[in-house]
Amino acid sequence: MSSIMREKGTNASVRSLFNAAGIIPENFFTIREFGGPKKNFLTGRRENKSEVATMLDFSGSLNLTPGTLNSQGFSSVKPRIIGSFLSGTRVEPGYPTVAGTPSDGLFTSGSFTLEGIYKYSERQVHFASESLMRLHVTGTTSPSSAHGVLFNVIAASGSEEGDYSLTLYGRPLQGVSTNVITLQLTGVNVFDGDKWNIAFGRQRSDQIDHVSSSYFLRIGKNIDTETIVTFQTSSYFYDVDTFGTTNVLQNVSSNYNASGSFVVIGSQSMATGASFLNSYIADAKVTNFTGRVAQLRTWSKALTDTEFSEHVRNFKSLGVVDPKINFSFDTETTGTFERLRVDASTDQFVTGANGSGQIQIFDFSQNNLIMSGFGFEVNAKVVKPETFYYSHLAPNFDQSVTTNKVRVRSLQRPEEYDINTARLAPVYDVIRSEEPEDDRRFLIEYSVVKALNEDIIRLLADLDFFNNGLGKPSYLYDEYYPDIEQLRKIYFNRLTDKLNYKVFFDLFKWFDTSYTDLVSSLMPKKTQFLGINYTIESHMLERHRMRYLYDQQYTLGTVAVQNETGVGFETGIIT
């Protein structure tokens, strides 16, 4: 209470009141201060949040008991997860070009990306080198009954900061070709206790009009809710059939890739073979993993820098630049092969291993490509709570609200800061279009579509989609916004049950009764407190508009035109 009283009269005091009751206000309410500049920008419109989610714990890998190894080299007492085959029936038109063969069904046949979030506990012992994720295949020739390893992401520690590294090893060509992809980021300490987003993949050569494909490795983390740091490296690799070998990423082969590739995380005794990374150096064959992992996703597209950065800022984001094509559920539009295939977030009902040490990681993409876990501690909780601090794109980007009424107007180096209102110093006046329209209204809003809007915004990598979808001049005379309409059709395939509005209203009644007077007592006298309101409104994809009819776009008038002789004028009617 002493903290609340010291902050009395500020926005912080209201938040402190909620926190004292164990309520994170941003997760339920919109605390709205009205006003802001006349000129609004879509860039920088974000909201900060925190949430207790989950991560899958692999600390059981430190088990010193050897256990029993199966034919794939997995121990019976060390945890691992194995994904479903990344393949299926090809029905989508467009890139990559359909060849009419079983290889069309490989989700890695074109460009692809694998990503996940990783964390290492600083209070726990880890191996000097650990495998964060691997991409495997199986076949009848090599490596026989065991797995063939195409890619392996290795995190290495050291005694000094500069000794830390993150390395991607790749060998997607079958046979004995010595060509190996090696991408390394040095000085990146994945073992620092923070949560890191890590992704790797490729852009196929014909998509980027190059003779070689481009393979990439990216890593990033949140410094705070407003700042992120990212590192990335990429390299061209000639991965076509050239040395008498075949790229198994895009070719079905009973000998080397019978059913498609699949993701593996966890300790494994890697079989020695005549191909892939199985016959490469020991550094590329590390398999130990003792950290935590969440948000494992697979895309049959190469994520852009913008998309990956949004995933770093918002751990729940599935954002892409064009969600009409690159998200899910649409299989008829050209280019929809490049989309989300697996979303194994670990935020699921089942959090413990069964009596056999097994657990299934649910696929929320609705493609049913589940990941299966084995070797976990029997009847133990292995999906554990984890607090995430993040920010997401603001769903109410078109409302005149503000959370900061202190506005910087001049900077000596404005290009170094993301401040839309700042100009090169010195500045002696404020441009009329940038004069703020602040007022004294203050509102706590409980909206029935708040959670829905925040889930919709997860599909977007930036707000340019709405900038184009609402602002195209060609949409002026349409009855609706075509891009927004299409995204609405795609999004609502995600919902598998109806929203329970009665639960929302019951919670609001209790909160309104208990807290309205308390919040009011914290307000300055000059503030116009509008109360705690239950708001029924349209969601962000339900955009209302005025319809402009064609017969209303013309205006009748008269004009005087000089005749051809140059003498005198003639009058007429124009439209």
LOKE-242256 format. One record per residue (C-alpha): residue number from 0; residue in three letters; x, y, z. Coordinates in steps of 0.001 Angstrom, whole numbers, plus 500000, padded with zeros to 6 digits. Example, Ala and Ser with C-alpha at 12.3 -4.5 7.8 and 13.67 -1.06 7.14 Angstrom:
2
SITE  num  residuo      px      py      pz
SITE    0      ala  512300  495500  507800
SITE    1      ser  513670  498940  507140
***
This chain:
575
SITE  num  residuo      px      py      pz
SITE    0      met  500000  500000  500000
SITE    1      ser  502885  502380  500690
SITE    2      ser  504069  501898  497106
SITE    3      ile  500575  502525  495739
SITE    4      met  500192  505703  497788
SITE    5      arg  503566  507039  496613
SITE    6      glu  502472  506483  493017
SITE    7      lys  498989  507898  493575
SITE    8      gly  497787  509963  490625
SITE    9      thr  499834  508064  488058
SITE   10      asn  499185  505195  485688
SITE   11      ala  501642  503120  487723
SITE   12      ser  499446  503308  490829
SITE   13      val  496551  501649  488980
SITE   14      arg  498821  498870  487752
SITE   15      ser  500228  498412  491246
SITE   16      leu  496699  497985  492596
SITE   17      phe  496028  495201  490089
SITE   18      asn  499381  493542  490753
SITE   19      ala  498645  493509  494485
SITE   20      ala  495608  491361  493681
SITE   21      gly  497699  488986  491568
SITE   22      ile  496254  490339  488321
SITE   23      ile  498447  491277  485357
SITE   24      pro  496315  494148  484007
SITE   25      glu  497607  493997  480417
SITE   26      asn  496372  490412  480103
SITE   27      phe  492751  491312  480860
SITE   28      phe  492208  495038  480470
SITE   29      thr  493122  497985  478309
SITE   30      ile  494152  500953  480436
SITE   31      arg  493454  503807  478061
SITE   32      glu  494597  507394  478200
SITE   33      phe  493006  509353  475385
SITE   34      gly  494871  511678  473088
SITE   35      gly  498073  511655  471139
SITE   36      pro  499426  513384  468038
SITE   37      lys  497209  514237  465096
SITE   38      lys  499519  512315  462798
SITE   39      asn  499733  508610  463598
SITE   40      phe  502275  506069  462384
SITE   41      leu  501911  502304  462127
SITE   42      thr  505569  501771  462968
SITE   43      gly  506313  501394  466648
SITE   44      arg  502706  500655  467647
SITE   45      arg  503305  497876  470163
SITE   46      glu  502035  496719  473552
SITE   47      asn  504210  495236  476312
SITE   48      lys  503074  492121  478160
SITE   49      ser  504240  489272  480357
SITE   50      glu  502875  485758  480480
SITE   51      val  503567  482493  482226
SITE   52      ala  503872  479920  479442
SITE   53      thr  505793  476623  479313
SITE   54      met  509012  474986  478104
SITE   55      leu  509963  471321  477768
SITE   56      asp  512740  470372  480197
SITE   57      phe  515583  468074  479040
SITE   58      ser  517571  468108  482292
SITE   59      gly  517099  464337  482415
SITE   60      ser  519874  464121  479816
SITE   61      leu  522328  464478  482720
SITE   62      asn  521347  460993  483864
SITE   63      leu  524603  459037  484285
SITE   64      thr  522872  455663  483912
SITE   65      pro  523693  454326  480427
SITE   66      gly  520384  452551  479922
SITE   67      thr  519655  450415  476874
SITE   68      leu  520324  451665  473340
SITE   69      asn  517818  450866  470598
SITE   70      ser  518627  450412  466897
SITE   71      gln  518545  454201  466327
SITE   72      gly  521078  454809  469115
SITE   73      phe  518638  456302  471652
SITE   74      ser  519014  455513  475347
SITE   75      ser  516008  454240  477279
SITE   76      val  516720  456678  480155
SITE   77      lys  517643  459898  478316
SITE   78      pro  514958  462202  476918
SITE   79      arg  514487  462985  473246
SITE   80      ile  511675  464200  471001
SITE   81      ile  511162  463049  467429
SITE   82      gly  508950  464920  464994
SITE   83      ser  506624  463504  462376
SITE   84      phe  507808  463115  458799
SITE   85      leu  507784  466495  457043
SITE   86      ser  505851  465248  454049
SITE   87      gly  502313  464937  452790
SITE   88      thr  500113  465049  449731
SITE   89      arg  500930  468063  447529
SITE   90      val  497742  469988  446692
SITE   91      glu  498942  473614  446608
SITE   92      pro  499714  475301  443262
SITE   93      gly  502710  477518  442583
SITE   94      tyr  506297  477373  443785
SITE   95      pro  508048  474976  443956
SITE   96      thr  507020  473745  440537
SITE   97      val  504981  470552  440623
SITE   98      ala  506813  467665  438942
SITE   99      gly  504129  465021  439384
SITE  100      thr  506368  462769  441504
SITE  101      pro  506310  461700  445183
SITE  102      ser  509043  464278  445822
SITE  103      asp  506393  467018  445462
SITE  104      gly  505107  466025  448903
SITE  105      leu  508355  466811  450746
SITE  106      phe  507881  469981  452821
SITE  107      thr  511629  470670  452400
SITE  108      ser  511500  470419  448602
SITE  109      gly  511542  474206  448244
SITE  110      ser  512677  476783  450774
SITE  111      phe  512193  475925  454462
SITE  112      thr  512855  477127  458027
SITE  113      leu  513114  475345  461376
SITE  114      glu  512939  477450  464537
SITE  115      gly  512587  477162  468291
SITE  116      ile  513175  478936  471621
SITE  117      tyr  515926  477632  473913
SITE  118      lys  517019  478320  477464
SITE  119      tyr  519829  476972  479651
SITE  120      ser  519668  477241  483428
SITE  121      glu  522769  478898  484877
SITE  122      arg  522348  476838  488064
SITE  123      gln  522761  473583  486168
SITE  124      val  525765  471802  484675
SITE  125      his  525773  471430  480885
SITE  126      phe  527960  469740  478327
SITE  127      ala  530652  471832  476624
SITE  128      ser  528918  471305  473262
SITE  129      glu  525226  470632  472809
SITE  130      ser  522920  469913  469870
SITE  131      leu  519937  472272  469760
SITE  132      met  518113  470611  466862
SITE  133      arg  518813  468145  464092
SITE  134      leu  517145  467201  460810
SITE  135      his  517178  463458  460099
SITE  136      val  516159  461061  457322
SITE  137      thr  515822  457269  457111
SITE  138      gly  516415  454817  454289
SITE  139      thr  517385  451240  453493
SITE  140      thr  520957  451782  452292
SITE  141      ser  522936  454260  454345
SITE  142      pro  522738  454633  457247
SITE  143      ser  520718  451423  457224
SITE  144      ser  518470  451009  460265
SITE  145      ala  519771  454139  462038
SITE  146      his  519112  457765  461191
SITE  147      gly  520979  459818  458635
SITE  148      val  521725  463326  459960
SITE  149      leu  521380  466123  457380
SITE  150      phe  521725  469161  459672
SITE  151      asn  522891  469743  463226
SITE  152      val  522889  473049  465160
SITE  153      ile  525666  472996  467782
SITE  154      ala  526065  475434  470693
SITE  155      ala  529573  475429  472178
SITE  156      ser  530720  477015  475447
SITE  157      gly  534163  478159  476500
SITE  158      ser  536158  479652  479340
SITE  159      glu  535920  483163  477877
SITE  160      glu  533131  485110  476194
SITE  161      gly  534760  484979  472773
SITE  162      asp  534944  481183  472939
SITE  163      tyr  531172  480739  472738
SITE  164      ser  529773  479867  469325
SITE  165      leu  526744  478619  467445
SITE  166      thr  527401  476446  464401
SITE  167      leu  525190  474888  461739
SITE  168      tyr  526606  471792  460039
SITE  169      gly  524793  470498  456965
SITE  170      arg  525317  467721  454435
SITE  171      pro  522128  467236  452410
SITE  172      leu  523755  465404  449469
SITE  173      gln  523676  461626  449479
SITE  174      gly  526774  459541  448770
SITE  175      val  530352  460374  449702
SITE  176      ser  530443  464001  448549
SITE  177      thr  532779  466063  450738
SITE  178      asn  530676  469196  450351
SITE  179      val  529557  470293  453824
SITE  180      ile  527730  473478  454874
SITE  181      thr  529345  475159  457876
SITE  182      leu  527808  478374  459205
SITE  183      gln  529186  479766  462462
SITE  184      leu  528351  482687  464750
SITE  185      thr  531127  483368  467259
SITE  186      gly  530807  485161  470584
SITE  187      val  527142  484169  470965
SITE  188      asn  526564  482747  474452
SITE  189      val  523430  480602  474357
SITE  190      phe  524234  479347  477879
SITE  191      asp  523700  482765  479555
SITE  192      gly  520317  481873  481058
SITE  193      asp  518276  483980  478620
SITE  194      lys  515703  482673  476165
SITE  195      trp  517066  482606  472590
SITE  196      asn  515152  482246  469322
SITE  197      ile  517173  480097  466926
SITE  198      ala  516309  479341  463297
SITE  199      phe  517991  477839  460264
SITE  200      gly  516887  476987  456758
SITE  201      arg  517434  477646  453094
SITE  202      gln  516212  479641  450126
SITE  203      arg  516269  477347  447120
SITE  204      ser  518343  478464  444169
SITE  205      asp  515533  478851  441634
SITE  206      gln  513551  481059  444029
SITE  207      ile  516392  483562  444358
SITE  208      asp  517533  483266  440686
SITE  209      his  520948  481921  441623
SITE  210      val  522890  478796  440682
SITE  211      ser  523262  477943  444384
SITE  212      ser  520836  477833  447282
SITE  213      ser  521294  480190  450229
SITE  214      tyr  521486  478548  453682
SITE  215      phe  521105  480722  456775
SITE  216      leu  521463  480601  460567
SITE  217      arg  519787  483191  462825
SITE  218      ile  519647  483778  466566
SITE  219      gly  518058  486541  468645
SITE  220      lys  516706  487425  472077
SITE  221      asn  514826  490140  473927
SITE  222      ile  516998  492562  475891
SITE  223      asp  513782  494062  477239
SITE  224      thr  510247  494429  475902
SITE  225      glu  511350  497203  473542
SITE  226      thr  514823  496059  472453
SITE  227      ile  516060  492908  470745
SITE  228      val  519450  491715  469581
SITE  229      thr  519883  489405  466572
SITE  230      phe  522799  487715  464823
SITE  231      gln  522765  485929  461510
SITE  232      thr  524980  484434  458861
SITE  233      ser  524325  482836  455485
SITE  234      ser  526198  481252  452622
SITE  235      tyr  525564  479942  449134
SITE  236      phe  525825  476175  448646
SITE  237      tyr  525645  474339  445336
SITE  238      asp  523160  471641  446315
SITE  239      val  521931  470380  442928
SITE  240      asp  522705  467021  441363
SITE  241      thr  526279  467671  440266
SITE  242      phe  528726  465215  441849
SITE  243      gly  526732  462127  441009
SITE  244      thr  524718  462752  444161
SITE  245      thr  521148  463797  444960
SITE  246      asn  519869  466422  447380
SITE  247      val  517603  464376  449629
SITE  248      leu  515833  467517  450877
SITE  249      gln  513853  467597  447653
SITE  250      asn  513990  463998  446424
SITE  251      val  512245  460902  447745
SITE  252      ser  514623  457955  447751
SITE  253      ser  513960  454518  449245
SITE  254      asn  517701  454233  449919
SITE  255      tyr  518258  457587  451622
SITE  256      asn  514945  459417  452224
SITE  257      ala  512037  457033  452191
SITE  258      ser  509369  459146  453919
SITE  259      gly  510717  462668  454373
SITE  260      ser  512931  464403  456912
SITE  261      phe  512032  464927  460588
SITE  262      val  513257  466998  463551
SITE  263      val  515105  465358  466459
SITE  264      ile  516250  466872  469778
SITE  265      gly  518037  464868  472457
SITE  266      ser  520921  462533  473183
SITE  267      gln  521657  459840  470584
SITE  268      ser  524531  457567  469664
SITE  269      met  524942  458563  466026
SITE  270      ala  525528  455633  463667
SITE  271      thr  528580  455787  461426
SITE  272      gly  527662  455707  457763
SITE  273      ala  529050  456515  454355
SITE  274      ser  526977  459634  453863
SITE  275      phe  525562  462778  455472
SITE  276      leu  527013  464035  458771
SITE  277      asn  527290  460455  460022
SITE  278      ser  530688  460231  458301
SITE  279      tyr  531901  463739  459156
SITE  280      ile  534005  465176  462001
SITE  281      ala  533115  464576  465647
SITE  282      asp  532178  468236  466265
SITE  283      ala  529268  467833  463849
SITE  284      lys  527977  464679  465544
SITE  285      val  527275  466071  469033
SITE  286      thr  523768  465140  470228
SITE  287      asn  523607  466050  473960
SITE  288      phe  520935  468534  475050
SITE  289      thr  520247  469507  478675
SITE  290      gly  518318  472771  478334
SITE  291      arg  514687  473729  477812
SITE  292      val  512876  474192  474505
SITE  293      ala  509548  475617  473323
SITE  294      gln  507798  477037  470266
SITE  295      leu  509220  474464  467843
SITE  296      arg  507991  475401  464381
SITE  297      thr  508597  474257  460836
SITE  298      trp  507861  476353  457751
SITE  299      ser  507979  475318  454119
SITE  300      lys  509308  478822  453391
SITE  301      ala  512380  480841  454248
SITE  302      leu  511473  483332  456973
SITE  303      thr  512490  486911  456192
SITE  304      asp  514415  489156  458584
SITE  305      thr  511192  491028  459394
SITE  306      glu  509330  487816  460219
SITE  307      phe  512130  486399  462384
SITE  308      ser  512514  489707  464269
SITE  309      glu  508804  489698  465124
SITE  310      his  509100  486115  466401
SITE  311      val  511961  487263  468653
SITE  312      arg  509917  490173  470023
SITE  313      asn  506796  488053  470534
SITE  314      phe  507420  484425  471492
SITE  315      lys  503824  483568  470514
SITE  316      ser  504038  485170  467078
SITE  317      leu  503442  483125  463931
SITE  318      gly  503690  486318  461916
SITE  319      val  504447  486423  458217
SITE  320      val  504469  489352  455809
SITE  321      asp  501582  487941  453753
SITE  322      pro  499330  485801  456000
SITE  323      lys  496796  485358  453175
SITE  324      ile  499266  482941  451546
SITE  325      asn  501994  481981  454006
SITE  326      phe  500038  481038  457119
SITE  327      ser  497730  478015  456848
SITE  328      phe  494354  476625  455755
SITE  329      asp  494339  478076  452209
SITE  330      thr  495523  475425  449733
SITE  331      glu  494041  476854  446536
SITE  332      thr  495863  480164  446065
SITE  333      thr  499107  480114  444117
SITE  334      gly  502089  480052  446473
SITE  335      thr  500306  478556  449498
SITE  336      phe  502774  475639  449637
SITE  337      glu  505038  478089  451514
SITE  338      arg  503308  478056  454873
SITE  339      leu  503379  476934  458497
SITE  340      arg  503640  473151  458841
SITE  341      val  504321  472504  462552
SITE  342      asp  503545  474623  465639
SITE  343      ala  504643  472633  468695
SITE  344      ser  504456  475347  471334
SITE  345      thr  504342  473062  474465
SITE  346      asp  501427  475170  475854
SITE  347      gln  499246  472097  476178
SITE  348      phe  497025  470295  478665
SITE  349      val  499310  467262  479106
SITE  350      thr  502501  468358  480900
SITE  351      gly  503803  465111  482395
SITE  352      ala  505376  461951  481034
SITE  353      asn  503402  458745  481428
SITE  354      gly  504455  455517  483148
SITE  355      ser  506714  454679  480209
SITE  356      gly  508439  458075  480146
SITE  357      gln  506599  459141  477000
SITE  358      ile  504825  462411  476121
SITE  359      gln  503304  463845  472968
SITE  360      ile  503916  467460  471980
SITE  361      phe  500751  468715  470313
SITE  362      asp  500819  470386  466894
SITE  363      phe  498683  473549  467087
SITE  364      ser  498927  474157  463329
SITE  365      gln  496157  471545  462911
SITE  366      asn  498358  469630  460436
SITE  367      asn  498578  466806  463019
SITE  368      leu  502378  466570  462748
SITE  369      ile  502864  465823  466429
SITE  370      met  506241  465359  468106
SITE  371      ser  506744  462275  470270
SITE  372      gly  508859  462302  473421
SITE  373      phe  510629  459269  474904
SITE  374      gly  513042  458552  477749
SITE  375      phe  511718  461222  480128
SITE  376      glu  511455  460650  483860
SITE  377      val  508523  458351  484553
SITE  378      asn  505332  460083  485760
SITE  379      ala  507199  463387  486142
SITE  380      lys  506168  466870  485060
SITE  381      val  508483  467711  482157
SITE  382      val  506582  470641  480579
SITE  383      lys  507370  473338  483130
SITE  384      pro  506178  476942  483615
SITE  385      glu  508321  479773  482283
SITE  386      thr  507735  483536  482412
SITE  387      phe  508067  485412  479131
SITE  388      tyr  508364  489198  478831
SITE  389      tyr  507492  490292  475319
SITE  390      ser  505718  492832  473143
SITE  391      his  503231  492407  470331
SITE  392      leu  501842  494591  467550
SITE  393      ala  499035  496849  468796
SITE  394      pro  495626  495571  467584
SITE  395      asn  494012  498980  468238
SITE  396      phe  496424  500778  465927
SITE  397      asp  493738  503124  464582
SITE  398      gln  492563  504479  467955
SITE  399      ser  493690  507786  469385
SITE  400      val  495331  506559  472576
SITE  401      thr  498680  507140  474175
SITE  402      thr  500744  505733  477019
SITE  403      asn  503372  508478  476989
SITE  404      lys  502592  512194  476920
SITE  405      val  506225  513247  477113
SITE  406      arg  507293  513652  473469
SITE  407      val  510809  514345  472254
SITE  408      arg  510757  517033  469547
SITE  409      ser  514427  517447  468606
SITE  410      leu  517570  515340  468573
SITE  411      gln  521086  516007  467404
SITE  412      arg  521136  512606  465680
SITE  413      pro  517479  511647  465020
SITE  414      glu  518496  508885  462587
SITE  415      glu  519805  506856  465543
SITE  416      tyr  516449  506753  467343
SITE  417      asp  513051  505363  466415
SITE  418      ile  511115  508498  467404
SITE  419      asn  508626  509623  464766
SITE  420      thr  508055  513064  466292
SITE  421      ala  511744  514030  466534
SITE  422      arg  513510  516338  464066
SITE  423      leu  517062  517569  463731
SITE  424      ala  517927  519980  466539
SITE  425      pro  517412  522853  467128
SITE  426      val  513610  522954  466878
SITE  427      tyr  511733  526038  468108
SITE  428      asp  508119  525203  467284
SITE  429      val  505799  522254  466772
SITE  430      ile  504361  521548  463344
SITE  431      arg  500600  522051  463397
SITE  432      ser  499932  518508  462121
SITE  433      glu  501979  517142  465041
SITE  434      glu  500298  519124  467790
SITE  435      pro  498904  516644  470345
SITE  436      glu  495212  516285  471056
SITE  437      asp  495502  515107  474648
SITE  438      asp  492524  515259  476973
SITE  439      arg  491759  514287  480568
SITE  440      arg  489722  511142  479973
SITE  441      phe  490899  507897  481555
SITE  442      leu  489253  504538  480977
SITE  443      ile  489778  500917  481981
SITE  444      glu  488239  498779  479273
SITE  445      tyr  487300  495125  479441
SITE  446      ser  486710  494179  475805
SITE  447      val  485086  490926  474728
SITE  448      val  487431  490735  471703
SITE  449      lys  490723  491700  473384
SITE  450      ala  492035  488122  473504
SITE  451      leu  490717  487486  470003
SITE  452      asn  492481  490551  468591
SITE  453      glu  495745  489612  470266
SITE  454      asp  495525  486154  468732
SITE  455      ile  494778  487598  465284
SITE  456      ile  497784  489927  465477
SITE  457      arg  500022  486871  465943
SITE  458      leu  499540  486133  462237
SITE  459      leu  501250  489385  461170
SITE  460      ala  504950  490203  460978
SITE  461      asp  504188  493940  460756
SITE  462      leu  501266  496320  460312
SITE  463      asp  502007  496973  456642
SITE  464      phe  499359  494383  455858
SITE  465      phe  496679  496761  457181
SITE  466      asn  498391  499754  455614
SITE  467      asn  497953  498124  452208
SITE  468      gly  494732  496268  452934
SITE  469      leu  492871  499419  454018
SITE  470      gly  494635  502108  452037
SITE  471      lys  494770  500899  448442
SITE  472      pro  493059  503472  446176
SITE  473      ser  491547  500642  444144
SITE  474      tyr  489508  499614  447223
SITE  475      leu  487720  502974  447396
SITE  476      tyr  484554  501757  445642
SITE  477      asp  484514  498194  446983
SITE  478      glu  481804  497062  449357
SITE  479      tyr  484436  495489  451631
SITE  480      tyr  488218  495202  451993
SITE  481      pro  489230  492085  450002
SITE  482      asp  492531  491415  451805
SITE  483      ile  490955  491778  455250
SITE  484      glu  488054  489556  454200
SITE  485      gln  490424  486822  453003
SITE  486      leu  492482  486921  456192
SITE  487      arg  489271  486661  458226
SITE  488      lys  488306  483494  456339
SITE  489      ile  491739  482010  457015
SITE  490      tyr  491982  482986  460664
SITE  491      phe  488683  481572  461900
SITE  492      asn  489766  478106  460821
SITE  493      arg  492084  478281  463855
SITE  494      leu  489178  478389  466304
SITE  495      thr  487903  474941  467198
SITE  496      asp  485261  476023  469748
SITE  497      lys  482960  478947  470463
SITE  498      leu  484050  481804  472698
SITE  499      asn  482433  481692  476155
SITE  500      tyr  481331  485293  476667
SITE  501      lys  479457  484472  479878
SITE  502      val  482742  483742  481655
SITE  503      phe  484063  487107  480455
SITE  504      phe  481025  488927  481795
SITE  505      asp  481044  487150  485170
SITE  506      leu  484683  488154  485682
SITE  507      phe  483878  491732  484696
SITE  508      lys  480986  491996  487194
SITE  509      trp  483212  490894  490050
SITE  510      phe  486000  493224  489040
SITE  511      asp  483731  496229  488470
SITE  512      thr  482112  495772  491875
SITE  513      ser  485402  495325  493719
SITE  514      tyr  487751  497793  492076
SITE  515      thr  485947  500771  490527
SITE  516      asp  485911  502800  493748
SITE  517      leu  489516  501873  494558
SITE  518      val  490739  502978  491137
SITE  519      ser  488689  506167  491347
SITE  520      ser  490376  507073  494644
SITE  521      leu  493768  506987  492927
SITE  522      met  492783  509452  490190
SITE  523      pro  493768  513150  490263
SITE  524      lys  490785  515504  490577
SITE  525      lys  491352  516921  487091
SITE  526      thr  491140  513460  485495
SITE  527      gln  487816  512483  483967
SITE  528      phe  487603  508843  485030
SITE  529      leu  485123  507000  482785
SITE  530      gly  485039  503871  484954
SITE  531      ile  485670  500213  484229
SITE  532      asn  483601  499396  481161
SITE  533      tyr  482508  496144  479538
SITE  534      thr  482945  496859  475842
SITE  535      ile  481220  494999  473030
SITE  536      glu  482906  495814  469732
SITE  537      ser  483955  494352  466411
SITE  538      his  487211  492442  466178
SITE  539      met  490054  493907  464140
SITE  540      leu  489215  491938  460961
SITE  541      glu  485605  493138  460932
SITE  542      arg  486080  496517  459291
SITE  543      his  483006  498669  458639
SITE  544      arg  483086  501215  455857
SITE  545      met  481089  503716  453826
SITE  546      arg  480264  502513  450353
SITE  547      tyr  481020  505015  447591
SITE  548      leu  478757  504474  444594
SITE  549      tyr  479981  505183  441071
SITE  550      asp  477144  507612  440311
SITE  551      gln  478261  509738  443275
SITE  552      gln  481821  510301  442155
SITE  553      tyr  480933  512969  439573
SITE  554      thr  479999  516629  440090
SITE  555      leu  478019  518621  437505
SITE  556      gly  479278  522070  436569
SITE  557      thr  479721  524559  433709
SITE  558      val  482817  525631  431864
SITE  559      ala  483644  528346  429359
SITE  560      val  485883  527189  426493
SITE  561      gln  487442  529378  423844
SITE  562      asn  486240  528316  420385
SITE  563      glu  488499  527228  417539
SITE  564      thr  488526  530665  415906
SITE  565      gly  489877  532241  419056
SITE  566      val  487028  534686  419109
SITE  567      gly  484368  534326  421789
SITE  568      phe  483626  531524  424242
SITE  569      glu  481219  528611  424352
SITE  570      thr  479705  527159  427490
SITE  571      gly  479085  523506  428270
SITE  572      ile  478386  521048  431066
SITE  573      ile  481144  518830  432426
SITE  574      thr  481126  515877  434808
***
